[in-house]
């Protein structure tokens, strides 16, 4: 086989596999969309995932040290902004800004 035909065949196979791998989740999930369990999980999982992330982020916090104030303060700002404005982008940016500000200035070593 010539180099050109080999390259074209390799590209065609790669494209077919890539397309198939990207289409597979949609094909596999189509029958599950009508499932009551999947619908229940789609409403409950976002809050559960957030709780797990918060616990994971705060679990090794060195409480007696002053620098341990930054993460809970940022969390409080994030929750407060979200309850006040109901805007995820504003909440995330505000909490991140508070954490970066506190961690890099007020409580930096």
N, CA, C and O atoms as a MOPAC input file, in Angstrom:
PM7 MOZYME 1SCF
protein

 N      0.85300 1    -1.17000 1     0.00000 1
 C      0.00000 1     0.00000 1     0.00000 1
 C      0.90100 1     1.23600 1     0.00000 1
 O      1.90600 1     1.27700 1     0.71000 1
 N      0.53500 1     2.24400 1    -0.80100 1
 C      1.35000 1     3.45300 1    -0.86700 1
 C      1.17300 1     4.27300 1     0.40400 1
 O      0.21700 1     4.08600 1     1.15700 1
 N      2.09400 1     5.16400 1     0.62200 1
 C      2.05100 1     5.99000 1     1.82900 1
 C      0.79600 1     6.86100 1     1.87000 1
 O      0.22900 1     7.06900 1     2.94200 1
 N      0.35900 1     7.36900 1     0.72800 1
 C     -0.82600 1     8.22100 1     0.69100 1
 C     -2.07600 1     7.42700 1     1.03400 1
 O     -2.89500 1     7.88300 1     1.83200 1
 N     -2.23300 1     6.25800 1     0.45000 1
 C     -3.39800 1     5.42800 1     0.74100 1
 C     -3.38700 1     4.96400 1     2.19600 1
 O     -4.44200 1     4.87900 1     2.82400 1
 N     -2.22600 1     4.66900 1     2.72800 1
 C     -2.09700 1     4.25600 1     4.12300 1
 C     -2.51300 1     5.40400 1     5.05100 1
 O     -3.23500 1     5.18700 1     6.02400 1
 N     -2.05900 1     6.61700 1     4.75000 1
 C     -2.40300 1     7.78300 1     5.57000 1
 C     -3.90400 1     8.05100 1     5.51800 1
 O     -4.51600 1     8.34600 1     6.54500 1
 N     -4.50300 1     7.95100 1     4.32400 1
 C     -5.94000 1     8.17500 1     4.19200 1
 C     -6.72300 1     7.11500 1     4.96400 1
 O     -7.71000 1     7.42900 1     5.63000 1
 N     -6.28700 1     5.87100 1     4.87400 1
 C     -6.95000 1     4.79300 1     5.61900 1
 C     -6.81900 1     5.01100 1     7.12400 1
 O     -7.78100 1     4.81000 1     7.86500 1
 N     -5.64800 1     5.41700 1     7.57600 1
 C     -5.43200 1     5.66600 1     9.00100 1
 C     -6.31100 1     6.81400 1     9.49100 1
 O     -6.87900 1     6.73800 1    10.58000 1
 N     -6.42500 1     7.87100 1     8.69600 1
 C     -7.26500 1     9.00600 1     9.07300 1
 C     -8.73600 1     8.59500 1     9.09400 1
 O     -9.48000 1     8.99700 1     9.98900 1
 N     -9.15600 1     7.80100 1     8.11700 1
 C    -10.54900 1     7.35200 1     8.05900 1
 C    -10.89700 1     6.48300 1     9.27200 1
 O    -11.95700 1     6.65400 1     9.87400 1
 N    -10.01700 1     5.56500 1     9.62600 1
 C    -10.25400 1     4.70600 1    10.79300 1
 C    -10.28500 1     5.54400 1    12.06800 1
 O    -11.15000 1     5.34300 1    12.92000 1
 N     -9.35400 1     6.47400 1    12.20400 1
 C     -9.30900 1     7.33800 1    13.38000 1
 C    -10.58500 1     8.17700 1    13.48000 1
 O    -11.15000 1     8.32400 1    14.56400 1
 N    -11.03400 1     8.72200 1    12.35900 1
 C    -12.25200 1     9.52800 1    12.34900 1
 C    -13.46700 1     8.68200 1    12.72200 1
 O    -14.32400 1     9.13400 1    13.48100 1
 N    -13.54700 1     7.47100 1    12.20100 1
 C    -14.68200 1     6.59600 1    12.50200 1
 C    -14.71000 1     6.22200 1    13.98200 1
 O    -15.77200 1     6.23900 1    14.60500 1
 N    -13.56000 1     5.88800 1    14.54300 1
 C    -13.49800 1     5.52600 1    15.96300 1
 C    -13.84200 1     6.73500 1    16.82700 1
 O    -14.59100 1     6.60800 1    17.79500 1
 N    -13.30300 1     7.90500 1    16.48900 1
 C    -13.59700 1     9.11600 1    17.25600 1
 C    -15.08400 1     9.43800 1    17.20800 1
 O    -15.68100 1     9.73900 1    18.24200 1
 N    -15.69200 1     9.38100 1    16.02600 1
 C    -17.11800 1     9.66500 1    15.89400 1
 C    -17.93200 1     8.64900 1    16.69700 1
 O    -18.88100 1     9.01600 1    17.39000 1
 N    -17.55700 1     7.38200 1    16.60000 1
 C    -18.27500 1     6.34500 1    17.33900 1
 C    -18.19500 1     6.53400 1    18.84100 1
 O    -19.18900 1     6.35900 1    19.54600 1
 N    -17.01000 1     6.89200 1    19.33900 1
 C    -16.85700 1     7.10300 1    20.78300 1
 C    -17.62500 1     8.32300 1    21.26900 1
 O    -18.08800 1     8.35300 1    22.40900 1
 N    -17.75900 1     9.31700 1    20.42200 1
 C    -18.53000 1    10.50200 1    20.82100 1
 C    -20.02700 1    10.26500 1    20.73300 1
 O    -20.79200 1    10.87200 1    21.48200 1
 N    -20.45200 1     9.40200 1    19.84000 1
 C    -21.88200 1     9.12200 1    19.68000 1
 C    -22.37400 1     8.08400 1    20.68700 1
 O    -23.55400 1     8.07700 1    21.03700 1
 N    -21.49100 1     7.21400 1    21.15200 1
 C    -21.87600 1     6.12400 1    22.04900 1
 C    -22.62800 1     6.57400 1    23.30100 1
 O    -23.64500 1     5.96400 1    23.62900 1
 N    -22.18100 1     7.61400 1    24.01900 1
 C    -22.93600 1     8.01600 1    25.22200 1
 C    -24.37200 1     8.43800 1    24.91700 1
 O    -25.27800 1     8.15600 1    25.70200 1
 N    -24.58800 1     9.11000 1    23.78700 1
 C    -25.93900 1     9.53800 1    23.44800 1
 C    -26.82700 1     8.34300 1    23.11100 1
 O    -28.00500 1     8.31400 1    23.46800 1
 N    -26.26000 1     7.37000 1    22.42900 1
 C    -27.02200 1     6.17300 1    22.07800 1
 C    -27.32500 1     5.36400 1    23.33900 1
 O    -28.42800 1     4.84200 1    23.49800 1
 N    -26.34700 1     5.26500 1    24.22600 1
 C    -26.53100 1     4.46700 1    25.43300 1
 C    -27.49200 1     5.13500 1    26.41700 1
 O    -28.21300 1     4.44500 1    27.13900 1
 N    -27.51100 1     6.46800 1    26.45500 1
 C    -28.35100 1     7.17100 1    27.41800 1
 C    -29.77800 1     7.39300 1    26.93300 1
 O    -30.65500 1     7.69900 1    27.74000 1
 N    -30.02600 1     7.25000 1    25.65600 1
 C    -31.37100 1     7.50300 1    25.11800 1
 C    -32.44600 1     6.67200 1    25.83000 1
 O    -33.47400 1     7.23500 1    26.20500 1
 N    -32.26000 1     5.36200 1    26.03300 1
 C    -33.31300 1     4.60000 1    26.73100 1
 C    -33.43900 1     4.95200 1    28.21800 1
 O    -34.48600 1     4.72400 1    28.82400 1
 N    -32.37100 1     5.50900 1    28.80300 1
 C    -32.40700 1     5.81200 1    30.23400 1
 C    -33.14500 1     7.10400 1    30.55100 1
 O    -33.53200 1     7.32200 1    31.69900 1
 N    -33.34700 1     7.95500 1    29.57100 1
 C    -33.98100 1     9.25200 1    29.82300 1
 C    -35.40600 1     9.11100 1    30.37600 1
 O    -35.86700 1     9.98100 1    31.11500 1
 N    -36.08600 1     8.05500 1    30.03500 1
 C    -37.45400 1     7.84000 1    30.52300 1
 C    -37.47900 1     7.15500 1    31.89300 1
 O    -38.54500 1     7.02300 1    32.49500 1
 N    -36.33500 1     6.72700 1    32.38500 1
 C    -36.25900 1     6.01100 1    33.65500 1
 C    -36.55700 1     6.94400 1    34.82700 1
 O    -36.03800 1     8.05800 1    34.89400 1
 N    -37.38400 1     6.48400 1    35.73200 1
 C    -37.70100 1     7.25400 1    36.93100 1
 C    -36.48700 1     7.44600 1    37.82600 1
 O    -36.32600 1     8.50200 1    38.43800 1
 N    -35.64300 1     6.44500 1    37.90400 1
 C    -34.43900 1     6.53600 1    38.72400 1
 C    -33.50700 1     7.61500 1    38.20700 1
 O    -32.97700 1     8.40900 1    38.98400 1
 N    -33.30500 1     7.64700 1    36.90300 1
 C    -32.41800 1     8.65000 1    36.30800 1
 C    -33.00300 1    10.05000 1    36.50100 1
 O    -32.26000 1    10.99200 1    36.77500 1
 N    -34.29200 1    10.19400 1    36.36800 1
 C    -34.92300 1    11.49900 1    36.58800 1
 C    -34.77600 1    11.94100 1    38.04600 1
 O    -34.53100 1    13.11600 1    38.31900 1
 N    -34.92400 1    11.00700 1    38.97100 1
 C    -34.74400 1    11.32200 1    40.39300 1
 C    -33.31200 1    11.76200 1    40.66500 1
 O    -33.08000 1    12.76800 1    41.33600 1
 N    -32.34300 1    10.99600 1    40.13500 1
 C    -30.93800 1    11.32900 1    40.34500 1
 C    -30.56900 1    12.66900 1    39.72000 1
 O    -29.73300 1    13.39500 1    40.25700 1
 N    -31.18900 1    13.00100 1    38.58800 1
 C    -30.85200 1    14.26800 1    37.93400 1
 C    -31.30100 1    15.46500 1    38.76400 1
 O    -30.74600 1    16.55500 1    38.62200 1
 N    -32.28800 1    15.28100 1    39.62200 1
 C    -32.71200 1    16.38400 1    40.48000 1
 C    -31.95400 1    16.42200 1    41.80200 1
 O    -31.81700 1    17.49100 1    42.39600 1
 N    -31.46600 1    15.29200 1    42.27000 1
 C    -30.81700 1    15.22000 1    43.57700 1
 C    -29.28800 1    15.27300 1    43.52500 1
 O    -28.65500 1    15.71700 1    44.48200 1
 N    -28.70400 1    14.83300 1    42.44100 1
 C    -27.24600 1    14.71500 1    42.39600 1
 C    -26.48900 1    16.04000 1    42.44400 1
 O    -25.43900 1    16.08800 1    43.08400 1
 N    -26.94900 1    17.11800 1    41.81000 1
 C    -26.16000 1    18.35200 1    41.88700 1
 C    -25.90200 1    18.80800 1    43.31900 1
 O    -24.78000 1    19.19400 1    43.64500 1
 N    -26.90900 1    18.77200 1    44.17200 1
 C    -26.71900 1    19.17300 1    45.56900 1
 C    -25.80100 1    18.18700 1    46.28800 1
 O    -24.94800 1    18.59700 1    47.07500 1
 N    -25.96600 1    16.90900 1    46.02600 1
 C    -25.10500 1    15.90300 1    46.65800 1
 C    -23.65400 1    16.04700 1    46.24900 1
 O    -22.75300 1    15.90800 1    47.07700 1
 N    -23.42800 1    16.32100 1    44.99100 1
 C    -22.05500 1    16.51200 1    44.50900 1
 C    -21.43500 1    17.73900 1    45.16500 1
 O    -20.26200 1    17.71400 1    45.53800 1
 N    -22.20700 1    18.81100 1    45.30900 1
 C    -21.68700 1    20.01700 1    45.94100 1
 C    -21.33100 1    19.76400 1    47.40900 1
 O    -20.30700 1    20.25100 1    47.88800 1
 N    -22.14900 1    19.02400 1    48.11000 1
 C    -21.84900 1    18.70700 1    49.51000 1
 C    -20.56400 1    17.88900 1    49.59700 1
 O    -19.72800 1    18.14500 1    50.46500 1
 N    -20.39900 1    16.92800 1    48.72800 1
 C    -19.18600 1    16.11000 1    48.72900 1
 C    -17.96100 1    16.96800 1    48.43700 1
 O    -16.92400 1    16.79300 1    49.07700 1
 N    -18.06100 1    17.89300 1    47.48100 1
 C    -16.93700 1    18.77400 1    47.15800 1
 C    -16.58300 1    19.69300 1    48.32600 1
 O    -15.40400 1    19.92300 1    48.59700 1
 N    -17.58100 1    20.21400 1    49.00900 1
 C    -17.31900 1    21.09200 1    50.15600 1
 C    -16.62400 1    20.31000 1    51.26700 1
 O    -15.64200 1    20.78600 1    51.83600 1
 N    -17.11700 1    19.13400 1    51.57600 1
 C    -16.49400 1    18.30900 1    52.61900 1
 C    -15.06700 1    17.94800 1    52.22100 1
 O    -14.16400 1    17.99500 1    53.05600 1
 N    -14.85500 1    17.59200 1    50.97200 1
 C    -13.51500 1    17.22800 1    50.50500 1
 C    -12.56200 1    18.41600 1    50.61300 1
 O    -11.41000 1    18.25200 1    51.01600 1
 N    -13.03200 1    19.60100 1    50.25900 1
 C    -12.15800 1    20.77900 1    50.29100 1
 C    -11.83900 1    21.24100 1    51.70700 1
 O    -10.76400 1    21.79000 1    51.95000 1
 N    -12.74600 1    21.02800 1    52.62900 1
 C    -12.55000 1    21.53600 1    53.98800 1
 C    -12.05200 1    20.48000 1    54.97000 1
 O    -11.81600 1    20.79700 1    56.13600 1
 N    -11.88900 1    19.25100 1    54.53500 1
 C    -11.57800 1    18.17400 1    55.48100 1
 C    -10.19400 1    18.27800 1    56.10600 1
 O    -10.03300 1    17.89700 1    57.26500 1
 N     -9.19000 1    18.77400 1    55.39600 1
 C     -7.83400 1    18.85200 1    55.93500 1
 C     -7.45900 1    20.26700 1    56.35200 1
 O     -6.27800 1    20.61400 1    56.36400 1
 N     -8.42200 1    21.06700 1    56.68400 1
 C     -8.18300 1    22.45000 1    57.05100 1
 C     -7.51600 1    22.50500 1    58.41900 1
 O     -8.05200 1    21.96400 1    59.38700 1
 N     -6.35000 1    23.15200 1    58.51500 1
 C     -5.66900 1    23.25700 1    59.81800 1
 C     -6.36100 1    24.31800 1    60.68300 1
 O     -6.04500 1    25.50300 1    60.57800 1
 N     -7.28600 1    23.90400 1    61.52100 1
 C     -8.13900 1    24.82800 1    62.25900 1
 C     -7.41100 1    25.79700 1    63.18900 1
 O     -7.81900 1    26.95600 1    63.25800 1
 N     -6.36500 1    25.39900 1    63.90600 1
 C     -5.75900 1    26.38500 1    64.80700 1
 C     -4.96900 1    27.47900 1    64.07700 1
 O     -4.60500 1    28.47800 1    64.69800 1
 N     -4.69900 1    27.31800 1    62.79400 1
 C     -3.89100 1    28.30100 1    62.07200 1
 C     -4.77000 1    29.41000 1    61.50400 1
 O     -5.90600 1    29.16100 1    61.10100 1
 N     -4.24100 1    30.64500 1    61.47200 1
 C     -5.02800 1    31.76800 1    60.95500 1
 C     -5.37600 1    31.62900 1    59.47300 1
 O     -6.40700 1    32.13600 1    59.03200 1
 N     -4.53700 1    30.95700 1    58.71300 1
 C     -4.81200 1    30.82800 1    57.27400 1
 C     -6.02000 1    29.93000 1    56.99100 1
 O     -6.48900 1    29.86000 1    55.85500 1
 N     -6.51500 1    29.25300 1    58.00700 1
 C     -7.69300 1    28.39600 1    57.83600 1
 C     -8.97300 1    29.21000 1    57.72100 1
 O    -10.04400 1    28.64400 1    57.50100 1
 N     -8.88200 1    30.52700 1    57.86500 1
 C    -10.06400 1    31.38500 1    57.76800 1
 C    -10.47800 1    31.58400 1    56.31300 1
 O    -11.66500 1    31.75200 1    56.03500 1
 N     -9.53500 1    31.56900 1    55.38400 1
 C     -9.82300 1    31.89100 1    53.97800 1
 C    -10.85500 1    30.95300 1    53.34000 1
 O    -11.82300 1    31.45500 1    52.76700 1
 N    -10.71000 1    29.63400 1    53.40300 1
 C    -11.71600 1    28.77700 1    52.74800 1
 C    -13.12800 1    28.90900 1    53.31600 1
 O    -14.07100 1    29.03200 1    52.53500 1
 N    -13.32300 1    28.89000 1    54.64100 1
 C    -14.70100 1    29.06900 1    55.12800 1
 C    -15.26500 1    30.45500 1    54.79900 1
 O    -16.46200 1    30.58400 1    54.54300 1
 N    -14.42600 1    31.48100 1    54.80100 1
 C    -14.90700 1    32.81900 1    54.44600 1
 C    -15.34000 1    32.85300 1    52.98800 1
 O    -16.37700 1    33.42600 1    52.65400 1
 N    -14.55000 1    32.24300 1    52.12900 1
 C    -14.91400 1    32.18600 1    50.70800 1
 C    -16.18700 1    31.37700 1    50.51200 1
 O    -17.02800 1    31.73600 1    49.68800 1
 N    -16.33700 1    30.29600 1    51.25400 1
 C    -17.55300 1    29.49200 1    51.18000 1
 C    -18.76400 1    30.30300 1    51.62500 1
 O    -19.82100 1    30.24400 1    50.99700 1
 N    -18.60700 1    31.06200 1    52.71000 1
 C    -19.70900 1    31.88300 1    53.20000 1
 C    -20.09700 1    32.95600 1    52.17700 1
 O    -21.28200 1    33.21900 1    51.97200 1
 N    -19.10500 1    33.56900 1    51.54100 1
 C    -19.39100 1    34.57700 1    50.51900 1
 C    -20.08900 1    33.93600 1    49.32800 1
 O    -21.04200 1    34.49800 1    48.78900 1
 N    -19.61900 1    32.75800 1    48.91400 1
 C    -20.22900 1    32.06800 1    47.78300 1
 C    -21.69100 1    31.73200 1    48.07300 1
 O    -22.56400 1    32.00000 1    47.24900 1
 N    -21.95700 1    31.15100 1    49.23100 1
 C    -23.32700 1    30.78700 1    49.59700 1
 C    -24.19000 1    32.04300 1    49.74300 1
 O    -25.32700 1    32.07800 1    49.27300 1
 N    -23.64700 1    33.06500 1    50.39200 1
 C    -24.39700 1    34.30000 1    50.57800 1
 C    -24.75100 1    34.97100 1    49.25800 1
 O    -25.88600 1    35.40200 1    49.05600 1
 N    -23.77500 1    35.05700 1    48.36500 1
 C    -24.04700 1    35.64900 1    47.05300 1
 C    -25.08600 1    34.84200 1    46.28400 1
 O    -25.95300 1    35.39900 1    45.61000 1
 N    -24.98400 1    33.52400 1    46.39700 1
 C    -25.93600 1    32.70700 1    45.65000 1
 C    -27.35600 1    32.83100 1    46.21000 1
 O    -28.32200 1    32.89500 1    45.45000 1
 N    -27.47600 1    32.86400 1    47.51700 1
 C    -28.80300 1    33.02800 1    48.11400 1
 C    -29.37800 1    34.41100 1    47.81700 1
 O    -30.58900 1    34.57300 1    47.66600 1
 N    -28.49800 1    35.39800 1    47.73600 1
 C    -28.94500 1    36.76400 1    47.50000 1
 C    -29.31100 1    37.01300 1    46.04200 1
 O    -30.37700 1    37.55800 1    45.75700 1
 N    -28.42600 1    36.61400 1    45.10200 1
 C    -28.61500 1    36.95700 1    43.69700 1
 C    -29.05800 1    35.79000 1    42.81300 1
 O    -29.54300 1    36.01500 1    41.70400 1
 N    -28.90200 1    34.55700 1    43.27800 1
 C    -29.26100 1    33.36700 1    42.47800 1
 C    -28.54200 1    33.36200 1    41.12800 1
 O    -29.13400 1    33.03000 1    40.10100 1
 N    -27.27200 1    33.72900 1    41.14200 1
 C    -26.46200 1    33.78600 1    39.93500 1
 C    -25.20500 1    32.96000 1    40.18400 1
 O    -24.34300 1    33.36500 1    40.96400 1
 N    -25.09600 1    31.81200 1    39.53300 1
 C    -23.97700 1    30.90100 1    39.78600 1
 C    -22.64300 1    31.54100 1    39.43000 1
 O    -21.66800 1    31.38400 1    40.16500 1
 N    -22.58800 1    32.25800 1    38.31700 1
 C    -21.32700 1    32.87800 1    37.90000 1
 C    -20.87200 1    33.91500 1    38.92300 1
 O    -19.70000 1    33.94300 1    39.29800 1
 N    -21.77400 1    34.75100 1    39.36600 1
 C    -21.43800 1    35.75900 1    40.37700 1
 C    -20.98500 1    35.09200 1    41.67200 1
 O    -20.02000 1    35.53900 1    42.29200 1
 N    -21.66300 1    34.04100 1    42.08100 1
 C    -21.30900 1    33.33500 1    43.31500 1
 C    -19.91200 1    32.73400 1    43.23200 1
 O    -19.10900 1    32.87200 1    44.15500 1
 N    -19.63300 1    32.07300 1    42.12900 1
 C    -18.32200 1    31.42500 1    41.95300 1
 C    -17.21400 1    32.46000 1    41.88500 1
 O    -16.18100 1    32.31300 1    42.53900 1
 N    -17.42300 1    33.50300 1    41.09700 1
 C    -16.39600 1    34.54100 1    40.97100 1
 C    -16.18700 1    35.28000 1    42.28900 1
 O    -15.04800 1    35.56600 1    42.66000 1
 N    -17.25300 1    35.58800 1    42.99100 1
 C    -17.12500 1    36.27700 1    44.27200 1
 C    -16.39900 1    35.43800 1    45.30900 1
 O    -15.50100 1    35.93500 1    45.98900 1
 N    -16.77400 1    34.17800 1    45.43800 1
 C    -16.10400 1    33.29500 1    46.39100 1
 C    -14.64500 1    33.06700 1    46.04100 1
 O    -13.78800 1    33.02900 1    46.92400 1
 N    -14.36200 1    32.91600 1    44.75400 1
 C    -12.97000 1    32.73400 1    44.31800 1
 C    -12.15400 1    33.98800 1    44.61200 1
 O    -11.02200 1    33.90000 1    45.08900 1
 N    -12.72400 1    35.14800 1    44.33000 1
 C    -12.01500 1    36.40500 1    44.57800 1
 C    -11.70400 1    36.57800 1    46.06600 1
 O    -10.59900 1    36.98500 1    46.42600 1
 N    -12.66300 1    36.27300 1    46.92000 1
 C    -12.43500 1    36.38900 1    48.36700 1
 C    -11.34900 1    35.42000 1    48.81400 1
 O    -10.47500 1    35.78500 1    49.60100 1
 N    -11.39700 1    34.19500 1    48.32200 1
 C    -10.38200 1    33.21500 1    48.71900 1
 C     -8.99700 1    33.64000 1    48.25700 1
 O     -8.04100 1    33.58600 1    49.03100 1
 N     -8.88300 1    34.06000 1    47.00800 1
 C     -7.57200 1    34.48300 1    46.47800 1
 C     -7.06600 1    35.69000 1    47.25100 1
 O     -5.89000 1    35.74700 1    47.61000 1
 N     -7.93600 1    36.64900 1    47.51000 1
 C     -7.53600 1    37.85400 1    48.23800 1
 C     -7.05500 1    37.51600 1    49.65000 1
 O     -5.99700 1    37.97900 1    50.07700 1
 N     -7.82800 1    36.71700 1    50.36300 1
 C     -7.44700 1    36.36500 1    51.72500 1
 C     -6.20900 1    35.48100 1    51.76400 1
 O     -5.31500 1    35.70000 1    52.58200 1
 N     -6.14900 1    34.49500 1    50.89600 1
 C     -5.02400 1    33.55200 1    50.91300 1
 C     -3.71400 1    34.21900 1    50.49400 1
 O     -2.64300 1    33.84200 1    50.97100 1
 N     -3.80000 1    35.21200 1    49.59900 1
 C     -2.54700 1    35.80900 1    49.10500 1
 C     -2.13600 1    37.05500 1    49.86800 1
 O     -0.98300 1    37.47400 1    49.76600 1
 N     -3.03000 1    37.65800 1    50.62200 1
 C     -2.63600 1    38.87800 1    51.33600 1
 C     -2.76100 1    38.73500 1    52.84800 1
 O     -1.75600 1    38.76400 1    53.55800 1
 N     -3.96700 1    38.58500 1    53.33700 1
 C     -4.21000 1    38.63000 1    54.76800 1
 C     -3.57100 1    37.47500 1    55.52900 1
 O     -3.06800 1    37.66400 1    56.63600 1
 N     -3.58600 1    36.29000 1    54.94600 1
 C     -3.10400 1    35.12400 1    55.68200 1
 C     -1.91400 1    34.45200 1    55.00700 1
 O     -1.66100 1    33.27000 1    55.23900 1
 N     -1.19000 1    35.18100 1    54.18400 1
 C     -0.02900 1    34.59700 1    53.49500 1
 C      1.12400 1    34.44200 1    54.48900 1
 O      1.29200 1    35.25000 1    55.40300 1
 N      1.89600 1    33.40700 1    54.29000 1
 C      3.05800 1    33.18000 1    55.16700 1
 C      4.22000 1    34.00800 1    54.72600 1
 O      5.28600 1    33.95300 1    55.34000 1

